Amino acid sequence: MQDAARKSEGLREQKRIQTLQRISEVGLKLFVAKGYEATTLDEIAAAAGISRRTFFYYFDSKEDILVAYVDGYADALKALVIENASSGAPLNIVRDALVKLVAPHREAQMLATARIVRQSQTLRARNQGKLLLFERAVFEGLCELWPKKDSRDRWRLVAMMSMGTFRLAVDAWIEQDGKRPLVKYFQEMFRKLQTEDLSDAN
């Protein structure tokens, strides 16, 4: 009896996740095709094959579609930081984790999403929260690799520097319309961070 209940619960959760992913994917496609502001909740619901009421079971607003998209990347980033422990120095670990996170097959979707965010003042403001999520993910990943409490300030500093470098790389990538792979910008920016004397103002 309990096995049947657990199986039923597992199937419901699987269906919930699949529906959430379908709404997210449909929403992103419509945002790209029509523009964020021009896309309505009714259009998203219809394209996802659900009712408007069901949409609000999964998301509070269409903004939350992009937030959910970003949250998934933050979780993946933490896991990749831990997986790349063999890369050596903490900055190298974060660099390699970011390179794997933005695998080539995701770049088109990431570029389209970044453009959508830039179209809306509200989304730009919420985008700042994304960087904090990423920073937290890096920090937590490094803390799992090196759990000593007296290292926490160091890992927080590494996380902050990494996300600043991440932001510069993404901004350059968007401004150049993604003409080169995003990983190239990451590698270049991290190389500058590690090799340039930032104390020299000349």
N, C-alpha and C positions, 0 to 999 in steps of 0.2 A: 504493500500500500504506500509506504513511504517512498519506495523507489519510483513508483508511478507518479507521485506528487512532485518529486525532484525532477523527473524527466519532463513533466508538464511545465514546471517552472523554468527549466532550461530552455525549452522550446519557445516560451513566451519572451524570455530575455533575448534569445537569438532573433526572433521576429522584430522585437523593439529596436535592436541595434541595426538590423537590415533596413527598417523603415526610416530610422534617423539618418542613416547614410544615404538612402535614396533621396530624401528631402534635401539634404545638404548638396548632393551632386546636382540635382535639378535646379536648386536655387542658384548655385554658382554658374551654371550654364546660362540661365536666364539673365543673371547680372552681367555676364560678359556680352551676351547677344543684344540686350535691350538697354543696359545701363542700370546701375543700382537703384537710383531714384525712380526710374520709370517702371520698375518691376513691382507688381503688387503681390500681396499675400495670396489673394485668390488665384492668381496665375501660377504661383508656386505650388499651391495645394492641388490645383487641377492637373498640372504636369506630373505631380508625384502620385496622382491617383488617390488622393485622400480628401477629406472634407476640411473646411476652414477650422472647424472645431478640433479635429484631430491634429491639425498643424500646431495649435496652441497647447496640445498635450506634450509636444516635443520641444517647442521653442516659444519664447515669450514675444519675439519680434523677428523680423528678417535680419536684423543686425546680428542676432544670436547664431545665425547660420555661419557667418564668418568667424564668430568667436569659437564655435565648436570646431571649426576647421583648424584654427590656430591651436586650441587646446590639445588636439591630437598630435600636432607637431611637437609641443612642449613635452608630452609624455615620451614620445619617441626619442627626443634629444637626450633626456636623462638616461634612458636605456643605452643609447649609443655612447655616451660618455663612459659609462661603466664597461661596455664591451670593448672600448678602445684603450684600455689601461696599458696595453703593450706599446702604445705610441711614445711612451716616455714622459717627458716634461708635461705638466698640467696644460699649458697653452697648446702644445702639440696634440694632446688628447682631445681638447675641445675643438681645435681646428679640424681634425680628422672626423670627429663626430658630426660637425656641421657639413662637411663635404659629403658624407654618406647620407645625411638627412635630405640634402637637395640633389638627390640622384637625377640624372638627365631627364628621365621620363616624367618628373614632376615639375620641371622648370616652366613649361608653358602655362600650367595651371597656376603656379606661384606668381608668375609675371602678370597674368590676367587678374589675379586676386589683388596684387599690390596696386595695380592701376585702379581697381574698383575702390580700394581704401582711399586713394588719393583724391577721388572724386567727391568725397563726402567729409565735411568738417567733423561730424559726429564720429565717423569711422576713424578718422585720423586721430581723434582724441582717445578712442578706445584702443587704437593701435599701440599707444604708449604702454598700455597694460600688457600687451603681447610681449614687449621687450622684458618687462618685469617677470612674466611667466617663464620666458626662456632663461633669464638670469637665474631665477630660482631653480629651474631644472638643472642647469649646469652646476650650481652650488651644491644641490642635494646629491648629484651624481659624484662629484669630487669628494664630498663628505663620506659617501659610502666606500669609496676607494681608500681614503685616508681618514678614518673616523676620530683621530685624536682631537680633543676639544681645543687644544691650543693652536690648531691649524685652521680653525674655522674662519678667522679674519682673513687669512691668506687666501682661502678658497673663495671667499666673497669678493675679494679684490680681483682675483683671476676671472670670476664670473662677470664682474662689472666691465673689466677691460675687454673681455671676449665679446660681450654684447655691443660695446661701443664699436669694436672692429667689425662685427656682423652688420651693424647699421650702416657704416660707411661703405661696406662692400655692396650691400643691397641697393643703397642710394645710387652708387655709381653704375650698377647693373641696370637699374630702371632708367636712369638718365640717358644711357647709351642704348636703350631699347633692346636690351638682352642680346646684343650682337655677338657677345662671347658667352661661353658657359659661366654660370654663376660661381662655380667652384674656382674658376680662375681668379675672380675678384677676391674670394675668400683667401686663397693662397697668397695673393699679392699683399693684401692688407695685413695678414698675420705676419708675413715676412717683414713688412715695414715696422710693425709693432715690436718685433723681436730684434731687429738689427739697427734701427735708427736711434740716435741719441735724442730723446724727447726733451732733454733739459737744455738743448742748444737752440736758442731763438733765432740764430743767424742762418 
